[in-house]
Amino acid sequence: MRNILITGGAGFIGSNLALALQAKYPDARLVVTDDFRSGSFANLQGYRGDIVAGDISRLDWQAQFKDDVFDAIFHEASITDTTIHDQFLQVHDNVEGFRRLLEFASATHTPVVYASSAATYGIASARMKEDQPPAPANVYAFSKVQLDNLARIYCRNHASWRIVGVRYFNVFGPHEAHKKAAASMIYQLYLQMKAGRRPRVFRTGEQKRDFVYVKDAARMTIQALGAPESTFYNCGTGQAFSFNEVITELNKNLGTRLEPEYFENPYSFYQPHTEADMTLAKNELKFTPEYSPAAGIADYVAILEGRKTG
Ligand SMILES: NC(=O)c1ccc[n+]([C@@H]2O[C@H](COP(=O)([O-])OP(=O)(O)OC[C@H]3O[C@@H](n4cnc5c(N)ncnc54)[C@H](O)[C@@H]3O)[C@@H](O)[C@H]2O)c1
């Protein structure tokens, strides 16, 4: 691994990934490309690689990277705020960015690992498995389904080329503060409790999420390069953890005893439950998460509280 490109590298997962790649391959040349629409330079403290500032859905990839042959491309760039309902913008920027990347990479069959999402499964109440039909409930999720479709189409035309999707569930951890309202529920509740307020959650707080720590998400994204064939993998812990359980863990790690304050859910569609079936990632990538949700929260709070470095 001498030459690696990371799109969306100033974002939450992208910056954790860029720094993990830098630690794993200290002699590699890393290139991050990002247009900073939702990411932040602050996430790349300590990064020693190159940066190309630009919108990948409008970038002339061939002109920009004409002399580069990358050993791998990790694609994290995306509009990630699911409350952006401009259908043209979500579909154009998310899908065309990926299409341009694939067109560029197709000449050399550079392995590509791209960010898909558990949002593609839609509203469910049981474990989500990769072969389930997609059921996107918003235009963000729809755009992610189109990435999976595009990957399938390109693979069909280039059988020996690896294009691997990673379907992140609810990722949390360092470098997500810039996402503000779109940051994880764990971070939102931490901020409220840190300010001495009771944590506010939808009644009854028993909604469950598969919360995966970003250190595990970055590690699995790198391991996805070793996939035996083009496909996509769930990226979670395989455990559904309730908002009430998150509050219990935050109280434990903050030394507080703040009771949840419940309020009515105003949304007609809201995922009551996300839970990844991790069988495929375990069998094919030999990936098992290092952090349970509770261990991830403990590590994260220690970092947020300045008791340890990220
Ligand atoms: N965080 C999660 O829980 C989660 C869950 C499922 C899927 N994902 C996916 O993982 C990827 C990373 O998400 P994140 O949480 O780090 O979000 P993020 O918003 O922090 O990162 C996305 C990055 O992409 C950049 N970007 C957006 N559009 C771009 C474009 N057209 N050209 C160049 N840069 C662009 C943004 O500036 C930002 O730095 C995304 O593809 C997202 O859809 C994340």
PDBQT file of the ligand as one rigid body, heavy atoms in Angstrom, charges set to zero:
ROOT
HETATM    1  N1  LIG A 401     -21.821   8.232  10.640  1.00  0.00    +0.000 N 
HETATM    2  C1  LIG A 401     -22.670   7.247  10.459  1.00  0.00    +0.000 C 
HETATM    3  O1  LIG A 401     -23.278   6.744  11.431  1.00  0.00    +0.000 OA
HETATM    4  C2  LIG A 401     -22.912   6.681   9.074  1.00  0.00    +0.000 A 
HETATM    5  C3  LIG A 401     -23.887   5.683   8.946  1.00  0.00    +0.000 A 
HETATM    6  C4  LIG A 401     -24.118   5.156   7.686  1.00  0.00    +0.000 A 
HETATM    7  C5  LIG A 401     -23.385   5.584   6.588  1.00  0.00    +0.000 A 
HETATM    8  N2  LIG A 401     -22.461   6.562   6.746  1.00  0.00    +0.000 N 
HETATM    9  C6  LIG A 401     -21.706   6.992   5.547  1.00  0.00    +0.000 C 
HETATM   10  O2  LIG A 401     -20.338   7.076   5.874  1.00  0.00    +0.000 OA
HETATM   11  C7  LIG A 401     -19.719   8.132   5.124  1.00  0.00    +0.000 C 
HETATM   12  C8  LIG A 401     -19.021   9.089   6.084  1.00  0.00    +0.000 C 
HETATM   13  O3  LIG A 401     -20.003   9.682   6.927  1.00  0.00    +0.000 OA
HETATM   14  P1  LIG A 401     -19.628  10.619   8.145  1.00  0.00    +0.000 P 
HETATM   15  O4  LIG A 401     -20.497  10.252   9.277  1.00  0.00    +0.000 OA
HETATM   16  O5  LIG A 401     -18.168  10.611   8.303  1.00  0.00    +0.000 OA
HETATM   17  O6  LIG A 401     -20.134  12.033   7.620  1.00  0.00    +0.000 OA
HETATM   18  P2  LIG A 401     -19.396  13.434   7.463  1.00  0.00    +0.000 P 
HETATM   19  O7  LIG A 401     -20.453  14.379   7.011  1.00  0.00    +0.000 OA
HETATM   20  O8  LIG A 401     -18.636  13.766   8.687  1.00  0.00    +0.000 OA
HETATM   21  O9  LIG A 401     -18.360  13.147   6.293  1.00  0.00    +0.000 OA
HETATM   22  C9  LIG A 401     -18.656  13.276   4.935  1.00  0.00    +0.000 C 
HETATM   23  C10 LIG A 401     -17.530  14.081   4.294  1.00  0.00    +0.000 C 
HETATM   24  O10 LIG A 401     -17.738  14.134   2.884  1.00  0.00    +0.000 OA
HETATM   25  C11 LIG A 401     -17.508  15.471   2.432  1.00  0.00    +0.000 C 
HETATM   26  N3  LIG A 401     -18.282  15.625   1.192  1.00  0.00    +0.000 N 
HETATM   27  C12 LIG A 401     -19.622  15.551   1.042  1.00  0.00    +0.000 A 
HETATM   28  N4  LIG A 401     -19.955  15.653  -0.253  1.00  0.00    +0.000 NA
HETATM   29  C13 LIG A 401     -18.794  15.816  -0.948  1.00  0.00    +0.000 A 
HETATM   30  C14 LIG A 401     -18.474  15.969  -2.315  1.00  0.00    +0.000 A 
HETATM   31  N5  LIG A 401     -19.430  15.952  -3.271  1.00  0.00    +0.000 N 
HETATM   32  N6  LIG A 401     -17.185  16.133  -2.679  1.00  0.00    +0.000 NA
HETATM   33  C15 LIG A 401     -16.190  16.120  -1.722  1.00  0.00    +0.000 A 
HETATM   34  N7  LIG A 401     -16.432  15.962  -0.406  1.00  0.00    +0.000 NA
HETATM   35  C16 LIG A 401     -17.723  15.807  -0.027  1.00  0.00    +0.000 A 
HETATM   36  C17 LIG A 401     -17.955  16.346   3.596  1.00  0.00    +0.000 C 
HETATM   37  O11 LIG A 401     -17.396  17.635   3.552  1.00  0.00    +0.000 OA
HETATM   38  C18 LIG A 401     -17.476  15.531   4.790  1.00  0.00    +0.000 C 
HETATM   39  O12 LIG A 401     -16.166  15.863   5.152  1.00  0.00    +0.000 OA
HETATM   40  C19 LIG A 401     -20.826   8.775   4.319  1.00  0.00    +0.000 C 
HETATM   41  O13 LIG A 401     -20.808   8.226   3.024  1.00  0.00    +0.000 OA
HETATM   42  C20 LIG A 401     -22.092   8.374   5.052  1.00  0.00    +0.000 C 
HETATM   43  O14 LIG A 401     -23.212   8.345   4.209  1.00  0.00    +0.000 OA
HETATM   44  C21 LIG A 401     -22.200   7.126   7.962  1.00  0.00    +0.000 A 
ENDROOT
TORSDOF 0
